[in-house]
Amino acid sequence: MPLTAIHPHRILECLTSRRFGVEYQPLVSTLTGETRCHEALARFIDAQGKLLPPDYVFEALHDNPLLLLHAELEMKRLQLDEAPPHGLLFVNLDPDSFAVGHPEEGENLFLPILRQQRSRLVVEVIENLHLQDVDLSERMMRQLDQEKIRLAIDDLASSRGLVSYAALMHAAFLKFDRSWLAGELSAKQRTILTWALAQAADLGLTTVLEGIETPEHLSMAKQMGFDLVQGFLFKERFIQRGCLQRKPDKRPQLAA
């Protein structure tokens, strides 16, 4: 579905009506099968009750920095307020909205929110091929590192993306994109993946493979040597405006 399929007024109506929610996806140990952490994923619901693709929503919001900031602040409050009580909590934070969050005076607007659960929080940072975005990411990571908030590099992909030296210096987690599961890896891709996992281990980084949807995917992740996995194979919680809703449990749980 192209980005133009979501009209800006549809997104604005969704935000002003506060029809957004959060889905908590477990991160599961490949060794023990236990849930070690959760990632808080943003969800948006239109007036007809249909879910809007969050990537498309945030892409459109970049055209209006203040609206992006408002959406991110409200989402972070909900994600932290309704979080599962135990384990680390992963949240995504857009470097662009963090940059807009700097007022004329005083500290960044996100910091008081993030400090609420600093002891268990992991902020995921996405870096892409735009060097300006990498610079914004580095500034944000440096400031969050000073606040002693854990950081994760998100979406390490097999065919796109850019991970900077500064990001690796600050990060505690390295998350690999679902594209590594998209098909048979070439010999070079396998070599790169083996090298990346070995380097992560040498740096003391915990590795996570996203996009686990089948037992076969889980078996591949174990074979590759990932520390944690996440994806639709595992149970989730969906919360809309602070009201807990449980989805039908049709997905298998990972046995210990």
Secondary structure, 3 states (H helix, E strand, C coil): CCHHHCCHHHHHHHHHCCCEEEEEEEEEECCCCCEEEEEEEEEEECCCCCEECHHHHHHHHCCCHHHHHHHHHHHHHHHHHCCCCCCEEEEECCHHHHHHCCCCCCCCCCHHHHHCCHHHEEEEEECCCCHHHHHHHHHHHHHHHHCCCEEEEEEECCCCCCCCHHHHHHCCEEEECHHHHCCCCCHHHHHHHHHHHHHHHHCCCEEEECCCCCHHHHHHHHHHCCCEECCCCCCCEEEECCEEECCCCCCCCCCC
